[in-house]
Amino acid sequence: MNRAARLHALLEELRRRGDRGSNAAQLAAQFGVTPRTVKRDIETLTESGSAIEGRCGPGGGYRLIGRATLPPVNFTVPQAVSIALALTAVGDAPFADDGRAALAKLLDVMDADSRARVEELSGRVWVRHDEESDDESGVNRRAIEQALERKCVVSLRYIDGDGAESTRAVEPHLLAHARDRWFVIGWCRTRDAVRWFRLDRIQKATLTKELFVPRETALFGEPPPTARSAADAN
């Protein structure tokens, strides 16, 4: 049994056993592997989003949390390549790092032959990038992503189009791609107004502990007819 099949069978076995659960030794004997392998498989399933609870001590083991759980999703080689291609195409777009981490988890549960086919096929699809982002821009982008997700104020050290530097306290509300650039659109507390900030002009982005209540979407205007939300891909 390859690893992908074993992970699926392991999850289904925990689903079948319900609240009783099962320990590593029992699962290892059932699937013909070592308890250490079972523990690694459980860790992989947990990182992939499966709600598995581990209990220590006598009578301990693993069980699925809740009864309404879904089986793992199986991806074909072309589907995995399409995800890799999309991540390559977006380059340093917001949440791209999380996308690459998700792809790594997906590849980790695929069998060795499928992973090799994904690597081979991916190597025959090229995407050209004329510019590379530096490490600092990546750090700033991550701070913006976290502020958007957590709804917390972010402090920006920003250089505008005239080269003037300023420090802004901003409530980030939207991320938008326009004119071949990424922007964070938010309520600038420093200017008390809506402002667009180019991500490549942010010198430093620092998360604060101050949360904010999102303002009305209409305040930030309507997207053009040609714009698409990331939610449209769902």
Protein Blocks (a to p, Z undefined) as FASTA:
>chain_A
ZZklmmmmmmmmmmmnmmnopafklmmmmnopafklmmmmmmmmmmnopacdddedehia
cddehjbdcddddddfklmmmmmmmmmmnomaghklmmmmmmmmmmmmpcfklmmmmmmm
mmmcccddfbdcdfklmmmmmmmmmmmmnopacddddddfkopacddddddfbdcdeehi
acdddddfklopacdddfklmmbdcddfbdcddddfklnopadfkbccfklmZZ
